[in-house]
Amino acid sequence: MIWNTVYKHKDLGLLIIRVGLGVMFIWHGAPKLFAGPERWIKIGGAIGNFGLHFLPGFWGFMAAVAEFGGGVCLILGVLFRPFMILLVLNLIVAASSHFARGQGLGGASHAIEDAIMFLGLAFIGPGKYSLDEWINHRAKSRATSPEQV
């Protein structure tokens, strides 16, 4: 009986997940984003595990943008699915970096866990308490409402 009541609040649960993870990714991404080119080059070197050895500064900057911007978009629920995919890709690179440093599954587990969560969220969507939902609702309202003369 109680589970029927709780299920009615699934969008609130999604909001809690989005805000919690979003805050943490902003917290992790901000120092990387604002650190500058030296740090971006270091971060971007991880893409070398996939055979890409050019423009490490660009890749590092993009990783920082994915973390920081992904956190913001996660909280707001805007551009949700594209940023979830960017975060999944970012975390795959992060996990590979842990493996390449010999840290094994213990070192890579956090990145893998977050990647699984973001992949699931990409399929579920942000829920009704999101800017994407608000934008879609407004677009549908305009499409179905008669034009005013």
Legacy VTK file of the C-alpha trace (Angstrom):
# vtk DataFile Version 3.0
C-alpha trace
ASCII
DATASET POLYDATA
POINTS 149 float
0.000 0.000 0.000
2.720 2.495 0.927
4.601 1.770 -2.320
1.645 3.001 -4.380
1.872 6.334 -2.567
5.649 6.553 -2.961
5.450 5.766 -6.693
3.356 8.893 -7.179
6.438 10.892 -6.160
8.897 9.383 -8.642
9.499 12.804 -10.218
10.477 14.170 -6.826
12.907 11.254 -6.489
14.393 12.110 -9.892
14.752 15.737 -8.796
16.604 14.665 -5.639
18.976 12.493 -7.696
19.498 15.264 -10.253
20.234 17.967 -7.688
22.484 15.763 -5.558
24.581 14.476 -8.435
24.525 17.849 -10.182
25.955 19.653 -7.163
28.721 17.059 -6.854
29.646 17.317 -10.537
29.750 21.104 -10.358
31.979 20.753 -7.292
34.306 18.357 -9.141
34.178 20.209 -12.465
34.643 23.817 -11.339
38.279 23.468 -10.211
39.102 21.711 -13.475
37.300 24.257 -15.618
38.847 27.294 -13.950
42.345 25.828 -13.481
43.495 26.783 -16.954
45.449 25.187 -19.810
48.090 23.381 -17.742
45.460 21.387 -15.891
43.412 20.858 -19.067
46.437 19.318 -20.787
46.957 16.965 -17.850
43.292 15.961 -17.770
43.112 15.671 -21.558
46.032 13.266 -21.615
43.622 10.542 -20.447
42.080 10.420 -23.921
45.411 8.949 -25.037
44.153 5.621 -23.662
41.916 5.583 -26.740
44.688 6.448 -29.187
43.930 10.170 -29.402
47.170 11.970 -28.671
46.433 15.347 -30.261
45.082 18.494 -28.564
45.085 17.233 -24.962
44.277 20.750 -23.750
41.105 20.772 -25.828
40.031 17.345 -24.547
40.765 18.355 -20.959
38.775 21.557 -21.344
35.882 19.588 -22.848
36.002 17.119 -19.942
35.827 20.017 -17.475
32.928 21.577 -19.404
31.137 18.219 -19.440
31.492 17.889 -15.665
30.655 21.462 -14.719
28.073 22.101 -17.453
26.650 18.618 -17.024
26.141 19.324 -13.337
24.292 22.555 -14.121
22.157 20.893 -16.792
21.510 17.957 -14.477
20.152 20.253 -11.758
18.054 22.335 -14.153
16.945 19.390 -16.247
17.787 21.197 -19.469
19.593 19.704 -22.487
19.342 16.680 -20.265
19.875 13.706 -22.549
22.760 15.208 -24.566
24.617 16.097 -21.365
23.958 12.668 -19.851
25.644 11.106 -22.887
28.572 13.553 -22.600
28.955 12.640 -18.945
28.861 8.921 -19.739
31.630 9.377 -22.334
33.621 11.524 -19.887
33.320 8.851 -17.216
34.355 6.076 -19.596
37.573 8.018 -20.209
37.968 8.578 -16.465
37.512 4.863 -15.733
40.021 3.937 -18.433
42.480 6.363 -16.856
42.154 4.608 -13.505
42.723 1.231 -15.159
45.724 2.573 -17.102
47.288 3.758 -13.820
46.928 0.253 -12.418
44.205 1.171 -9.925
41.895 -1.594 -11.127
38.207 -1.795 -10.481
38.609 -0.253 -7.019
39.975 2.949 -8.530
37.571 3.015 -11.464
34.426 2.021 -9.578
33.227 5.557 -8.826
33.452 6.592 -12.490
31.758 3.373 -13.592
28.943 3.790 -11.058
28.279 7.363 -12.167
28.378 6.339 -15.841
25.751 3.656 -15.167
23.570 6.195 -13.338
23.849 8.780 -16.130
23.137 6.199 -18.826
20.000 5.173 -16.946
18.969 8.810 -16.526
19.454 9.370 -20.264
16.769 6.730 -20.878
14.454 7.872 -18.066
14.677 11.608 -18.716
14.700 14.453 -16.200
11.130 14.059 -14.936
8.391 16.638 -14.706
10.320 19.022 -12.431
12.709 20.161 -15.149
13.211 22.890 -17.712
13.078 20.333 -20.528
9.595 19.289 -19.371
8.495 22.909 -19.013
9.784 23.764 -22.498
8.132 20.681 -24.035
4.860 21.450 -22.261
4.863 25.041 -23.548
5.661 23.889 -27.080
2.781 21.384 -26.992
0.433 24.034 -25.603
1.295 26.407 -28.434
0.877 23.687 -31.052
-2.603 22.704 -29.819
-4.000 26.121 -28.919
-5.870 28.093 -31.580
-4.008 31.102 -32.902
-5.197 34.412 -31.597
-6.205 36.955 -34.173
LINES 1 150
149 0 1 2 3 4 5 6 7 8 9 10 11 12 13 14 15 16 17 18 19 20 21 22 23 24 25 26 27 28 29 30 31 32 33 34 35 36 37 38 39 40 41 42 43 44 45 46 47 48 49 50 51 52 53 54 55 56 57 58 59 60 61 62 63 64 65 66 67 68 69 70 71 72 73 74 75 76 77 78 79 80 81 82 83 84 85 86 87 88 89 90 91 92 93 94 95 96 97 98 99 100 101 102 103 104 105 106 107 108 109 110 111 112 113 114 115 116 117 118 119 120 121 122 123 124 125 126 127 128 129 130 131 132 133 134 135 136 137 138 139 140 141 142 143 144 145 146 147 148
